[in-house]
């Protein structure tokens, strides 16, 4: 059957000059939306439902609408004034799942205090000057010793914070291992290492010891005495050389973390260490261990004498880089033996109703018994020294077998990757670590038992040439794969998803898949790019280019909907992104503040700049046309309005109608829930739901003659009494547009638009 022509005879009842007979064109309806298309340079070829240029309108999950984005509000109450930039942002959880955001800027480390509803500084300007302008890694971690947040950067120490005592911190004294960090396979991975006293290593990957899963794996230990000299690797006058061998870990006063034995001189009662001693010591106690171990138990330590009800005490062995856990305080009272046990959340729980607290960083405990004690008060507890066989110990232990030196499984590792530029980021996928450099990516595999002497030793191989990223936040690992911006070719940046290759025989094989094929990203800078998945959205924050110059900060965010493949452009500035209780947090690249994104309907009480521009549509029919009416349908709140403007044959935009939320065409009898006030929020007791109302409005174009070949439309939320323009706009509530229908259209034949005619 032949396709029915969209044209049909129509005799107009309206008087038109020159002609009285036209062909009526069928209504042209656009009700499916597909996001941005900036690859197609010819606007006449941009399909209906796609936009070549928009800002702060995003596509509905089912391609059913375009929606004005939500607003941004500051996190907390106190605003940090003056210029600056957030250099690190992370979220860690306590034993109950309560999430705490931590962030850095300049010399300051802060966290969000849910109790006060405001942010609070940790210490006082604790970040050294050299680290104040570099990205800082902030990573959560959980092990037998508790719930922690770790921080590090090339010019700063590794820092450990108990999530239940977020105002306290413990420097790990990491002299030779400082850099960016990430946890994986129960160990800490470090890159961009600034090794004090040596050449900085910005290409290799360091891995710590595998963290312990038991509290009593002490291995074989030898306790002796000896003498150390500051800045020397020699230990002399050792009281006994029995059992001491190369590769053993050495712990003691004056010994740097992660120090091992390099050589043994049994006749001279001396050894050579891997690190210089940090102080002069004579006859100091030294422990040589075949299996470095981070956990040590202390029992029956005296807290105080009987006769009181409240006791404040600091655990004796919690000092330096050590933290404490599994605290148990005991004493007798009139009712019997009262025992306080560690709740792992900073509280000590009594079997008789007493109350107690503990600071895992400082070892400070406070207990109030249910009654006056009738016996002495004692405490049992463990300490963790993460630099002694734990996740801050990067020492590589070896043993000799048949004249061959063999690495001891579970100890540290090092992988050199000299080719491909600086090491920028690492992500794991199907038990494989992908190491992203500036120009190249490597692939590392490690056997599950960490033993390279078996049938499947570790591998460190190139994965892809010309697959590189620009920085620490250029990649993000999600369940379906690793999202990243490939900037190995700076003139053609592209966004990829590295996902498992299901057709391959080997489970460790992945393939990069281009997902930004609808975008031309050459007009943006990706030196400080941030990639983050949030819900089913992938956000790519990048730099805008103004007058041919790349701005030094991220001011544009491309948002990719993984459900429908649509890309949209937002003006959210971000130096880092993190999810907190389902909400999306952003580090400001221009001030020292954290922002809650997609919340409310204004940008911190300021307008939301916005516009949505269609392509040049010809309604599927070439030639000149005349449109008399239009119908727009969607959802709107009473406080909102949308200016509708048109451009004919690439001319300027003229406003033709303004949709207002209080109009008679808004059906207030049918309130519709459009989600929570803050997108993604997870609040106890539910969240505030936003209500909007359906509208359908039909309006006429005011001009008596509106002839065109191609038609371009722009929607823009504006003040009620202002002309629509990208510099004069205002978000005043929720609004979405579901469909636009061009009605009462007349076909005028294959004429050249008058603006295009250049006749004498």
N, C-alpha and C positions, 0 to 999 in steps of 0.2 A: 504494500500500500504506500502510495506516495505521501511524503510528509506534508501536512497542511501548511500552507503559507501563513506567516504571521500577519500578513497585510490583508485588509478587506476594505471594500468601498465604504465611504462614509461621507455624507453630505452634512457639512457643519451648519449648525444654526447660528454660529457666530460669524460676524462679518469680518473677513480678512482681506487685506489689500491684494490686488492683482489676480487672485484666484478665488474661486468659491468651492472648488472640489479638492478634497484631500483623501488620503488613505489613512484609516485609523490603525495604529500599531497596537498589538496586544500589550497588555500590562507587562512590565518587566520587574520581577520581584527578586530581591537578593535576601536570602534568609539562611545562608551558610557562610561561615567565616573561617579563614584559613591563616590568619596571621600575616607577618611581613613577607614581602618579596622584594629584596633590594638587588638581586642578581640581574633581573630583567631591566636593562637600561631604557628600553622603549616603553614609556608609560602606557602606550596604546595596547601593549601586549600583556599587561598585568591582568590576570583573570579577575572576574567579579568575586568579591569576598576576600581578596587579598589587598594589602596596603603597601605602597612603596614608601610611605612616610607617615609615621604616627608616633605619638609619645604618650605613655601612661594610660593607654587602653590595651587590655589584654583579652585574649580569645577564650570563650567558654570551653569547658572540657569536651562537650559534644559538638563543638563548632556551631553552637546554636545562637551565640550572641557575642557582642563586644562589650566589655565592662570597664568602667573607669576604675583604676586601681585604688586600693585603700591608702590611708595616710601613714604618717610616721610620727612617733612620739618618743621623747627621751626616756631612757631607762633610769628610774629613780627620781629623786626630788631635786637634788643639787646639781646645777649646771656648771660644768667646768668652762670657765671663760678663757678667752685668748686663743691664738692659733696653736695648732699642734696636729697630731695624727695618732690614731690607735695603731699600735705596732703588734699587738697580739690579742687574741680572744679565744677563750675555751670554756667549756662547761664540764664540770665533774659532779658525780652523784655520791651521796652518802649511803649508808646501809639501808635506809628506808626508801631510796629512790628520789630523795629531794635533790633537785639540781641547783648548783651554784655557779653563776657565771664569774669568771676571772678575766681581767684584761689589763693591758699595760699601755702606757704612753709616757714618753720622756723618761724621767727617773722614777716614775710611779707605778706601783702595782696595786690594783684595787679589786674588790669583789662586790657583788650585790648582796646586801643584807636584807633578807626577806622580812625579818622582824621589824626593822625600821622603815622598810620600803625605800631605802636609799643605798647608794654605793658608799663603800668605806675603804680607806687606804690600809694596806698591809705594810707595817713598818713605816719608815719615813724616808722617801727618796732612795730606795734600796738598789735601783738599777744603776750600774756604773756608767760614766759618761760615754765610754766607747761603745756601749750597747744601746744607747738611747735612740738611735736612728735606724736600727736594723730590725727586721722581723723577728719576733720571739715566738718560739714554739710553746704551746700550752696544751698539755695532754693529760687526760684522766687515766688512772690506773688503779686496779684492785688486786690485792694478794692476801696471803695469810696475815700480814701485818696490818691490814685495814684498807681504807678508801682514801685515795690520794690524788693530788693534782701536781704534775711535774712541769717545770718550765726550764727552758735553756735557749741560748743563742751563742753564736761564735765568740762574743766578747763578754759573756756572763757565765757565772757558775751554773751547775745544775741545781735547781731549787725544788724542794719538796714541801708540800703543804697538805696537812690533814684536812679533808673536806669538812669534818665536824668541828674543827677549830680554824676556820678560814682566815682569821686575823694573825695567825702565827705561821712562820716559815722556818725551814732548816736548810742552810747551805750545805751542799754535799762535798765541798772542798775538792772539786774535780779540777785538778791543775792541768792535766795533759789531755783531757777530753772535754771539749766545749764545742757546741755546735747546735744544729737543729735536730730535733728528736722525734721519734715515732715508735710506738709499741707494736710488737708483733711476735707471735709464737712464744709468749712468756719471756720476752727479753726486750731490751731497749736498743733501738737502732739510732745511730748518730752519724751525721754527715756535715759537710762544711766545717770540719774540725779545725779550730785554732789551737794548735798544740804549742803551749808556752815553752819557749826555749828551743823550738824546732821550726822547720818550715811548715806553714799552714797547709793542710791537705783539703782541697776543695773538690776532689774527684773520687775519693775512696769512701767505702761504707764500713763503719765500725759497728759490731754487735756485742752486747754485753753477755755476761753469763746467763744461762737459763735460770729463771727464778725458781726457788725451792718450793716444793709442794708439801714438805713435811717440816716439823720443828726440831728434828733430832738427827739430821744427816751431817754429823760432824766430821766424818772422815778420820784420818789419823793426824794427831796434833802433837807437836813437840814444843814444850815451853822451856826457854833458856833465858840467859841474860847476855847482854853485849853492849858495845859502845857504838854510837853513831856520830857522824860529823856532818854538820849542815853543808848542803850543796855537794855532798860526796855520795857515791854509790856503794862505798865500802862499809861493812859492819865488822868490827874486830873484837878480839877478846871474848869470843862466844864460849860460854861455860861448858857446853857439850855439843859435839858435832854429830852425835848418833842420830841417824835417820834423816838428816837434812840433805835435800837433793835439789837439783835444778828443776825449776817450774813450780816449786812450792810458793804459796802465798805467805807474805810476812805481814804481821799486824803488831803494832806497838807504838808507844810514844815516840815521835820523831820520824815515823814511817809514813810516806805519802800513800793515799788510797791506791788500790789495785797494783801494789808493788809485789813483784815475784823475784825469785832467786835466778840469777843469770849464770853464775858459776860458783863452785864450791872449792875452797882450799882447806881440806881437812887438817893437814899438818900445821897450817898457820892459824887455825881456829878462826877463820874469817870467810865471808861470802861477799859476792858482788851482786847488787840489786839492780832491778830494771829502772828504778827512779832514784833521784837524789834524796837524801834525808832532808827533812825540813827543820831540824833543830839538833843541837849538840846534846847527847845523852850519854851518861856513864853508868854502866851496870843496869840499864833499863830492861824491863821484861819484854821479851819478844816471843811471839807464837808463830811457829812454822807449821803450815797445814797442807796436807795433800788434797783436801777438798775445801776450798773457801766456803764459809757459811755465814749468812747474814744474821741469824737469830741466836740470841743468848738468853738463857733464863736466869733470873735472880729469885731466890726464895728466902722467906722469913726475914726480910729486911725490916728493921724497926721503924715504925712510924711515930710512936709515942707511948707514954706510960698510961696506965689506967687512971680513971678518975675524971675524965672529961667526956663531953658528948660530941664536940666538933673538933676535927683535926685538919690542919692544912700542912701539906708536906710536898717536897719535891723529890722524886725518885733519884737515888744516888748515882746510878750509872747512865742516866739519860743526859748526855752532853755531846758537844760537837755535832757530828752528823747523825747521831743515833736518835731514833724515835722509839716510842713504847707502844705495847698492845697487850691484850689479855691480862689486864690488871685485876687482881683479886685482893681485897682488904678484909682482914678478919680480926675480931676481938669478941670477948664474952661480955654479955650484958645480963641483967637480971633474968631475962626470959630464956637465955641460952647463948649459943654461938651465933653471932650476927656476921654475915658474909656479904660483901659487896662484890658483884661481878661486873665485868665490862660489857656494856650494852653496844659497843662498837660505834656509838654515836656521840661520844663525849660525856655520857652519863654512866654512873656506877649504880647498879640496881641492888637493893638490899632485900634479903629474905624476911626482914622484920619491919619493913616500912621506912627505913632510913633513906636519906638522899645523899647523892654524891656526884662529883664531876671529875673529869680528867682532861688534861691538855696533852694530846699525843706528841706534840712537838717539843714541849718544854718539860714534860714529866710532872707538872704541877697537879696534885690531887687535893680534893677537899671532900671530906665525908662528915656527915652528921648522923650519928647513930640514933637508934630509936629511943635509947636511954643512956645514962651515964655508964661508961665501960667499967667492968669489974676485972678486966685483965688487960695485959699489954696489947697494943695494936701492931699488927705486922702486915706486910704486903708481899705478894708474889707477882712477878710480871716478866714479860719478854721485852727485849730491845731488838730493833732491826738496824743493822748497819748495811745499807744497800750497796756500799762500795766494797764490802767484804763478801764476795761470792754472790752478791745480789745483782740487781738490774743496773747499778751504777758501776759495776766492776767490769772493765773491758780487758782485763788481763787474759792473755792466751797461755794456758797451762799446757806443758808438754811432758812427755815421758820418753825414755829411750828403750827401744826394743830391737835387739839384733843389730845394733849400730844405727838404727833409723830413729829419727825424732818424730814422734807421733803426737798430734794435738789431742788433749784429753777432752772427751765429749762433755758438753755442758758448760765449758769455759768460753771465753770470748772468741770472736772471729774478726777477720779483716778481709775485705774484698777490694782489690784495686781495680779501678776503671779509668785509666788515664786518658783514653780517647773519647771525644765527644763533648768537651767543654765541662763547665762546672756542674757538679751534682746539685740538682734543684729540688727533687721531690721523690718520694718512694710510696708505692701502693702495692697491696697484695691482691691477687686474684687466683683462685683455685690452687692455693698453697704455693704460689709462685710470687716472688717479689719483683716488681718492675721498677727499675731505677731510671728515672727521667733526668737526663742531662740537657744542656742547652741545645745540642745538635744531634743527640743520639740517645737511644734507650737500651738498657741492659736487662737481662733476665737472670735472677738468682733462684736456685732451688736448694733446699736443705733437707736432709733425711730426717724423718720423724724422731729418730733416736739421737740425732745430732752427731752421729759417728761416721766419719769419712773413710773408715777402714772397711766398711761393708760393701755390698754389691751396688749400692746406689749412693755414691759420695755426692757432696755438694757440687753445684755447677755455678759458673759465673761467665755468661756468654753474651755477646752482642745480640740484641733482638731486632732493632730497626735503625737503619740510617735515616737521617733527615726526619726523625721523630723526636722533637725536643720541646721543652717548655722553658718559661722565663723565670719562674720563681717558686717559692715554697707553696703558695696557694693556687698554683696553676692546674692542679689535679685534684680529683675527689673520687673516693671509692664508694660505690653503691652496690646493692645486691646483684644488679644486673651487669655490673662491670665498672670500669674506671673512666670517668669523664675527664677530658683534658683539652686544653687549647694548644694545638701544635703551632708553635711560632718559630720552628727551625728555619723557615723561609719567612722573614719579617714582612715581605711585601704581599704574602698571601696567607695570613693566619686563618686557621679553620678549627672548628670544634669537632671532636671525635668521641666515640664511645669504644673503649677497648673491652671486648666481651669474649667469652669462651667460644671457640670455633667448634661447634657441635659436630661438624662432619669429620673432624680430625680424629685420628686414632688415639693420640696422646692427650691425656686430660689437662696437660699444662700448656696447651696451645691456645692462643688467643689471637683475635684479628681486630684491627682498628676499623671502625665503621664511621664514615662521615655523616654527621647529623646537621651540619650548618649549610647544606647545599642551597638553601633558599636565601642565604645572606652573602653579601659582599662586605667583608670585614676589613678591607684594605683602608678604609677611612677612619680606623680607630687604632689606638695604641694598646699593646698588651704587655708592657714592661712590668706592670704591677697587677696583672690580672688575678681575679679571685673566682674560683669555680666551686660551686656548692649545690648539692641536691637538697631540696626541701619539699617533702611530700612527693608529689609527682612532677614538680617543677625542677628544672636545672637552671641556675642563675649564673651568668657570666658577667662579672663586673670589669669594665675596661675604661681606658682613657679616651676622652673626646679629643678631636683635633680641631683647633680653632685657628683660623687664618694660616693654615698650613703647619701649625706648631702643635706637637703633642702635649697636652696638659700633663703636669707632673702627678696628678692624682686621678683616681677612678671617679668618673661622674656619670657614666652610662652603664645600664645593666640590661643585657639581653636575657629574656626569660623564655625557656623552652618547655613546652608542655609535652611530657612523654606519652600522654594518652592520645594525642591527636597530631603531634609533630609540628604544632604551630610555634613560631617565634614572635615575640613582641618586645618592644623597646621601652624601657622605663628610665627615669632620671634619678635613680637611687645611687648616691655616692657611697662607696664602701671600700675600706681597706682590708676588711676581713668579715666573714659571715659565720654564724654559729646558730644552731637550733637550741632553744631553751623552752622546756615544757611545751613543745609543739610550735612555739612562736619562732619567728626568725629575727635574730639580732644582727645588727650591722655596726662595725667599727667605723667611726667618722674619719675620713682621710684629711679633714681640714680643721677639726676641733678635737678636744680630748673627751668626747662623749660617745656613749653607746645608744643606739636607736632601736626601738621596736618597730619593725616593718609590718606593713599591711594591717594597720590598726587605725580605726576611726576613718574620718573623711577629710582630713586636712594634714598638711605637713607642719606639725608643731605650731598650729594656729596660723599657718601661712597658706597661701593658695597652692593648689596642685596644678602645675603647668600641664596642659594637655591639648591634644588635637588628634583627630583621626581623619586621614585623607584617603579617599578611594583612588583607584586607577582611573584612566580615561576610558569610560565605557561607551560603547555605541549601541548598547542593548541588543547586540547580536545582529544588527541590521546596518549595513553601510549607508552613508548618505545623510542628507539634512533631515532634521526632525524638529518637532515642536512639542514640548511637554507642558501640560496645563496644571496638573495636580500631582501630589505625592502623598503617600501614606507611610507613616513610621509607627512601629509598634515596639513596646519594650516594657521595662519596669523602672519606676522612679520614686524618690521620696519627695515630700512636699517642699522641702527646702532647696531642691535642686532645679537646675534648668540647663537646657542644651540649645546652643545656637546652631542652626543648619544653614550652611552657605554653599553656593554652587559656583563653579567655574566652567565657562563654555569655551571649548576649543583653545584651552591653555591660557585663557584670559585670567584676570584677577578674580578673587573670591568676593561674592556679594551675599550678604545675609538675606535669606528668603523667609525664614520662620524661626521662632524661638519656642521650644517645648518647655513648659514650666510645670513644676510638680503640683501646683495648685490649680491647674487648668481643669475645665469641666470635662475634658476627655479622659481624665485620670479616674479609674474605678476604685474609689476608696472603700467600696463594700467588699472587696476581695483582697485583703492583706496577704502578702506572700513572703514567707521567710526566705532570706537570701544568705543565710549563714550567720556566723558569730561576728561580733564587733571587731574582734581580732582574729584574722584568719589563722588557723592552725592551733589556736589556744587550747590548752588542756587544764581547766580549772576545776578544783574540787567543788562539787555541788552544781556543776553545769556552767554554761556561759550565756552571756546576754545575746539574744538573737536579734538580728537586724530585719526590720519589716519594710518592704517596699510595695508599691501598688502598680497594677497593670495600667498601661495607657495605650491608646490607639488613636492617632490624630491624622486627619486628612486636611491638607491645606492647598491653596492655590498659589501659583506663582504670580506676583503682582504685576509683572511686565505684560504688556499687550503683545509684544513680539519677543519670543525666546527661542530663536532658531539656533541649531547647533549640529555639528557632526559627532562630536564626542563630548561627554559630560563628566565632570569630576565633582565630587561632593566632599565637604569637610564638616565634621561634627566637633563641637568644641564647647565644653562647660565654661560659662562666662558669668560675670555679674549681670544682673537683670537689665541694667540700664547702660551697658557698655558694648561697644562693637567687638566682635570676636577677633582675637589675635593671639598668637602664642605668647605674647608678653603681657596680656591683660586678661587673666583667667582666674577662675575660682571654683574649688570643689566645695559644694555645700550639702552633700548627702550622696546616697547611693543612686546610680543610674546604670542601666544597660540597654542596649539597642538590639532587638531581636531580628527585625526585618525592615527593609525599605522597599517600597513599591512605587514605581513610576507609572502614573495612570493618565488616561486621556492623552495619548501621544499620537501625533500626526506625522506621517511620512511625507517628505517634500521632494524626494528624488535625489539623484546622485549629483549634487551640486558641490562646488568648491566653497568652503566657508569664506565669507566676505573678508575676514581678517587675513586670509591667506592669499587673496587675489592682489596682484601687483600690476594692474593694467593702467595704461596712460589715460 
